[in-house]
Amino acid sequence: MIEERNIEIEIIRKYLDKVKECDCLVLGCTHYPSLKKYINDYLDIKLIDMGEVLSNSLNLNNNSKLEINLYFTKLSSNLLLNIDNIIAFKKKVEGVDLDESN
C-alpha cells in the first residue's frame, strides 16, 4: 500500500486501533515515516522514527557534502519517488541483480 502510494485511511486506522493505549510508537520500517501525517491525525501518540534515530547517530542531518549510495533489487518509479520524499540529500540509486548465475 505504501510503495504503491495507495494509502487507505481505514486500513491504517484498523492497525492503529491496536496501539491506541500505547505511549509511543516506533516506526521501525523505512516505509512507515510516509504515514506520519495519517498517524498524527488519528492518534495523539509519540512517534519514534528509526530513520531519524539512525540519521542522528550517524550525523547525517544537514550535511550538504554527504552523498549516499542506495542499492535495490527492484526499482520502480514509486520507489524512486518515495526515496526522494524521504532522503533530502544527494544520493545515487542503483538496481542490483542478486542472481548468482550472472
N, C-alpha and C positions, 0 to 999 in steps of 0.2 A: 504494500500500500504506500509506504513512504518512498521507495525507489521509483515507483510509477507516478508519484506526485498526485495520487488519487486518494486524498485524505477524506475519510468518512468519520465525521464527528461522533456519530452514535457508536461506532466501533471503539473509538478512543475512550469515550465515556464508559463503555462497558468494562474496559480494563481498568480505568481509573477508579471506578466504584469499588474495586477490590482493595485499593490502597487509601481510601478516604480517611481512615483513622491513623495513618502514619504521620510522623512529624516531618519526615523528609523523604525525597525520592531520588535515587541515584540513577542518572541517565547513563547507563553503562555501555550502551551500544552507540556506535558512531552515527546511527540514523536518528536517534531519539532527540537530539537537540533541535531537529527540524520541527518537533512537536511542542516545544516550549510554550509558544503562544497559546496553543489549544489547552495545554495542561494548566497554565496560569489562569486562563479564562474559566476553567471548570473547578479547579481546586485551589484553596489557599494553603499551599504546601511549599516548603523549602526544596529547591531543586539543586542537586549536585551534578554538574556537567563534567563527566570524566575527561572529555576533550579539553576543557578549560584547566582542569587539575593537571593533566599531562603537559599542556602548553606552558602553564606557570612553572611547573617543576623543571621543565627543560629551558625555561627563559625564552620562549618563542614569541611573546607578545611584543607588538610594535617594533619588530626588528626588520627594518627596510632592506637590509643586506641579506636576509635569510632567503634561501631557496630550498624547497623541499621536493624530493622525488617520490612520486606515488606510483606503485605498480599494482595492476589489477588483472585478474584472469579474464574478466568480462567487462568491456567498456560499452557504455550506451550513452545516448545524448542526455538522458535523465541523470545518470551518474555524474556526468561532467557538470551538469547544471547544479546538482547538489554539492559537488566539490567546490564550485565557485561560490556558492552561498555560505559554505562553512569555513573555507580557508581563504583568508583575505590576502595573504602574502604570496610572493612569487612561487610558482610551482610548475613542475614538469610531470605530466601524467603519461604513463606508458602501459600498453597492454602486454602481457607476457603469456607465453604458451607453456604450460606445465607438463605437456605431453612428452614423456621421455623418449618417444620414438623419433623425435625431431632432432 
